[in-house]
């Protein structure tokens, strides 16, 4: 499973990354978490707000910090 965090490195992006890492750890699943900071790559997903959470190439959330529990439900 590949999880991408789209954002420029702002505090919200870092919080979403931390929550995604915690969710993966709590579920005990094997997932690669990648931070995508390149604007051209982010634009490829056609989102208007960051941070965004992408799971296996599908945008699951944009513009908000999902909690650990919310991310666990998506995984």
N, CA, C and O of each residue as an XYZ file, in Angstrom:
300
protein
N       0.845     -1.174      0.000
C       0.000      0.000      0.000
C       0.893      1.241      0.000
O       1.895      1.305      0.712
N       0.512      2.205     -0.800
C       1.271      3.463     -0.862
C       0.370      4.601     -0.399
O      -0.723      4.808     -0.926
N       0.853      5.327      0.592
C       0.137      6.477      1.130
C       0.964      7.711      0.812
O       2.148      7.785      1.142
N       0.328      8.678      0.167
C       1.020      9.921     -0.166
C       0.379     11.073      0.599
O      -0.844     11.187      0.675
N       1.225     11.916      1.158
C       0.783     13.139      1.812
C       1.185     14.277      0.884
O       2.372     14.518      0.665
N       0.194     14.974      0.341
C       0.468     16.071     -0.581
C       0.455     17.387      0.177
O      -0.514     17.709      0.864
N       1.533     18.145      0.049
C       1.608     19.439      0.706
C       3.003     20.015      0.627
O       3.955     19.337      0.241
N       3.105     21.266      0.995
C       4.372     21.983      0.845
C       5.276     21.895      2.066
O       6.352     22.493      2.077
N       4.866     21.171      3.080
C       5.690     21.038      4.277
C       5.224     21.930      5.415
O       5.957     22.140      6.381
N       4.026     22.450      5.309
C       3.472     23.317      6.355
C       3.142     22.498      7.602
O       3.136     21.269      7.541
N       2.867     23.153      8.729
C       2.522     22.420      9.957
C       1.334     21.474      9.785
O       1.323     20.395     10.378
N       0.336     21.854      8.986
C      -0.812     20.965      8.754
C      -0.382     19.705      8.015
O      -0.862     18.610      8.309
N       0.519     19.863      7.058
C       1.014     18.715      6.298
C       1.795     17.770      7.210
O       1.667     16.549      7.115
N       2.595     18.344      8.082
C       3.373     17.538      9.027
C       2.456     16.803      9.995
O       2.724     15.655     10.349
N       1.377     17.453     10.428
C       0.427     16.813     11.346
C      -0.275     15.642     10.656
O      -0.456     14.583     11.257
N      -0.670     15.831      9.395
C      -1.320     14.749      8.656
C      -0.355     13.581      8.461
O      -0.758     12.422      8.560
N       0.895     13.874      8.189
C       1.904     12.825      8.035
C       2.048     12.037      9.330
O       2.075     10.806      9.314
N       2.141     12.746     10.450
C       2.280     12.083     11.750
C       1.066     11.205     12.047
O       1.213     10.095     12.558
N      -0.129     11.697     11.731
C      -1.346     10.916     11.968
C      -1.392      9.682     11.071
O      -1.820      8.614     11.508
N      -0.959      9.821      9.835
C      -0.929      8.673      8.920
C       0.065      7.625      9.414
O      -0.225      6.429      9.380
N       1.234      8.069      9.873
C       2.230      7.144     10.400
C       1.688      6.414     11.631
O       1.899      5.211     11.783
N       0.992      7.138     12.503
C       0.418      6.522     13.697
C      -0.656      5.504     13.330
O      -0.720      4.430     13.928
N      -1.501      5.832     12.351
C      -2.571      4.923     11.924
C      -1.993      3.629     11.362
O      -2.472      2.539     11.676
N      -0.970      3.754     10.536
C      -0.326      2.573      9.949
C       0.282      1.712     11.046
O       0.160      0.488     11.027
N       0.930      2.353     11.993
C       1.571      1.621     13.098
C       0.524      0.914     13.955
O       0.701     -0.250     14.316
N      -0.562      1.610     14.282
C      -1.610      1.022     15.123
C      -2.281     -0.165     14.442
O      -2.628     -1.147     15.099
N      -2.464     -0.076     13.126
C      -3.097     -1.172     12.387
C      -2.122     -2.305     12.072
O      -2.529     -3.417     11.736
N      -0.831     -2.002     12.186
C       0.183     -3.008     11.907
C       0.231     -3.425     10.443
O       0.530     -4.578     10.132
N      -0.061     -2.494      9.549
C      -0.043     -2.826      8.126
C       1.267     -2.384      7.481
O       1.970     -1.515      7.997
N       1.571     -2.989      6.365
C       2.782     -2.650      5.623
C       2.410     -1.582      4.594
O       1.716     -1.865      3.617
N       2.870     -0.374      4.820
C       2.552      0.721      3.910
C       3.756      1.642      3.761
O       4.514      1.868      4.704
N       3.906      2.154      2.575
C       4.950      3.136      2.285
C       4.298      4.518      2.365
O       3.315      4.790      1.676
N       4.852      5.382      3.209
C       4.333      6.745      3.335
C       5.308      7.691      2.661
O       6.489      7.746      3.005
N       4.785      8.442      1.682
C       5.616      9.338      0.881
C       5.081     10.757      1.006
O       3.879     10.994      0.881
N       5.991     11.699      1.256
C       5.616     13.113      1.287
C       5.851     13.689     -0.105
O       6.955     13.598     -0.643
N       4.816     14.278     -0.682
C       4.921     14.882     -2.018
C       4.854     16.396     -1.843
O       3.812     16.940     -1.478
N       5.973     17.071     -2.105
C       6.036     18.515     -1.906
C       6.160     19.290     -3.214
O       6.024     20.513     -3.227
N       6.416     18.589     -4.304
C       6.564     19.244     -5.603
C       5.196     19.711     -6.113
O       4.273     18.911     -6.268
N       5.084     21.009     -6.368
C       3.804     21.594     -6.779
C       3.259     20.935     -8.051
O       2.053     20.712     -8.158
N       4.122     20.625     -9.006
C       3.663     19.992    -10.247
C       3.059     18.614     -9.975
O       2.055     18.238    -10.581
N       3.674     17.871     -9.064
C       3.141     16.551     -8.693
C       1.806     16.689     -7.970
O       0.879     15.917     -8.217
N       1.708     17.666     -7.081
C       0.464     17.898     -6.335
C      -0.656     18.270     -7.310
O      -1.779     17.784     -7.182
N      -0.350     19.122     -8.276
C      -1.352     19.563     -9.253
C      -1.860     18.411    -10.114
O      -2.978     18.459    -10.626
N      -1.051     17.391    -10.269
C      -1.438     16.218    -11.049
C      -2.690     15.543    -10.467
O      -3.448     14.897    -11.191
N      -2.895     15.699     -9.167
C      -4.057     15.093     -8.501
C      -5.308     15.974     -8.567
O      -6.375     15.577     -8.099
N      -5.177     17.155     -9.141
C      -6.310     18.074     -9.323
C      -7.022     18.416     -8.009
O      -8.250     18.405     -7.930
N      -6.230     18.718     -6.992
C      -6.800     19.163     -5.719
C      -6.561     20.656     -5.573
O      -5.621     21.201     -6.151
N      -7.409     21.311     -4.804
C      -7.281     22.751     -4.612
C      -6.696     23.111     -3.243
O      -6.154     24.202     -3.063
N      -6.805     22.203     -2.297
C      -6.339     22.488     -0.943
C      -5.388     21.402     -0.458
O      -5.552     20.224     -0.773
N      -4.402     21.820      0.307
C      -3.508     20.877      0.969
C      -3.668     21.068      2.479
O      -4.085     22.148      2.898
N      -3.371     20.116      3.280
C      -2.788     18.830      2.910
C      -3.827     17.896      2.317
O      -5.030     18.066      2.515
N      -3.339     16.915      1.591
C      -4.215     15.908      1.018
C      -3.639     14.533      1.306
O      -2.425     14.354      1.405
N      -4.536     13.570      1.435
C      -4.157     12.186      1.686
C      -4.543     11.364      0.470
O      -5.697     11.373      0.041
N      -3.566     10.651     -0.083
C      -3.799      9.809     -1.257
C      -3.417      8.380     -0.892
O      -2.315      8.131     -0.402
N      -4.330      7.442     -1.132
C      -4.058      6.037     -0.840
C      -4.125      5.269     -2.153
O      -5.157      5.247     -2.824
N      -3.010      4.640     -2.507
C      -2.907      3.873     -3.755
C      -3.414      4.665     -4.965
O      -4.136      4.132     -5.808
N      -3.028      5.941     -5.036
C      -3.345      6.772     -6.192
C      -4.712      7.428     -6.178
O      -5.066      8.136     -7.120
N      -5.499      7.203     -5.112
C      -6.846      7.773     -5.022
C      -6.881      8.816     -3.911
O      -6.532      8.517     -2.769
N      -7.300     10.040     -4.238
C      -7.391     11.106     -3.240
C      -8.534     10.769     -2.280
O      -9.680     10.606     -2.696
N      -8.204     10.670     -0.996
C      -9.199     10.338      0.023
C      -9.630     11.563      0.823
O     -10.725     11.594      1.384
N      -8.760     12.573      0.871
C      -9.075     13.778      1.633
C      -8.191     14.914      1.141
O      -7.041     14.706      0.754
N      -8.759     16.133      1.164
C      -7.983     17.319      0.787
C      -8.446     18.498      1.633
O      -9.642     18.703      1.839
N      -7.479     19.268      2.119
C      -7.798     20.498      2.827
C      -8.073     20.360      4.310
O      -8.484     21.324      4.956
N      -7.852     19.167      4.862
C      -8.054     19.027      6.305
C      -7.090     18.010      6.888
O      -6.541     17.162      6.184
N      -6.904     18.121      8.188
C      -6.048     17.179      8.901
C      -6.945     16.075      9.438
O      -7.730     16.293     10.361
N      -6.823     14.899      8.857
C      -7.591     13.766      9.350
C      -6.984     13.250     10.645
O      -5.764     13.257     10.814
N      -7.832     12.804     11.551
C      -7.346     12.218     12.801
C      -6.816     10.812     12.518
O      -7.037     10.252     11.445
N      -6.120     10.263     13.492
C      -5.609      8.900     13.361
C      -6.773      7.940     13.114
O      -6.681      7.056     12.263
N      -7.858      8.115     13.853
C      -9.020      7.235     13.706
C      -9.649      7.357     12.321
O     -10.046      6.349     11.736
N      -9.746      8.562     11.793
C     -10.312      8.755     10.449
C      -9.451      8.068      9.395
O      -9.970      7.456      8.461
N      -8.144      8.171      9.550
C      -7.226      7.536      8.590
C      -7.331      6.014      8.698
O      -7.305      5.318      7.683
N      -7.448      5.502      9.904
C      -7.570      4.056     10.093
C      -8.818      3.528      9.370
O      -8.783      2.439      8.797
N      -9.897      4.276      9.393
C     -11.116      3.857      8.696
C     -10.900      3.810      7.179
O     -11.453      2.946      6.499
N     -10.103      4.733      6.657
C      -9.834      4.761      5.215
C      -8.905      3.628      4.779
O      -8.962      3.157      3.644
N      -8.058      3.210      5.700
C      -7.111      2.147      5.360
C      -7.785      0.796      5.418
O      -7.145     -0.225      5.163
